[in-house]
């Protein structure tokens, strides 16, 4: 099983300032087909998860460009360039190179 | 846009079988892979399994012995059965679409809380 570990677990951010979340996998996420199946999801309070990023850096339809993903191998990062009030929630990384597994979540809140 | 809605009992007794159904609207059930994911209170999301409209399935190895996912194309529904439940199976259960080509979950239902208790 691939274990996903996120840091930090909580991230208080000032509105308009950047935020960054790290995600590390217990083994490489490079698939035999050459792709890396690392996604990021956002879960606002009381809502189901929402896909933000797939295959490390591809923004899903309708996702603002202040969200960006990067990384390779076992280390990945989600960045929010300027945090807005609607970005409050829990963010999860997810790998699907093997059977899907999720990080423990990072709570983004406004200072 | 695809919309998903979970339905089923909110309370299940220990050792019994949890049964949930996901109704699909706004899209054909033959167009995607269909998945179940759960989130125990205060814990991370856990993938349960997925099914294609043809009936082919893939399950989380940790749950495989207790899980059955099935699809009813005539009703545009797919279902989850989890047998021999314990309190550890208490969770919010989500149904979601799975894009097999790019390996991500895009559309999600609102989720339904299932509590295992006598």
Interface residues (C-beta under 8 A of the other chain):
Chain A: X1 X31 X35 X37 X39 X41 X47 X48 X49 X50 X51 X54 X55 X58 X60 X92 X94 X96 X97 X99 X100 X101 X102 X103 X104 X105
Chain B: X37 X43 X44 X45 X46 X47 X58 X60 X61 X62 X94 X96 X99 X102 X103 X104 X105 X106 X108 X109 X110 X111
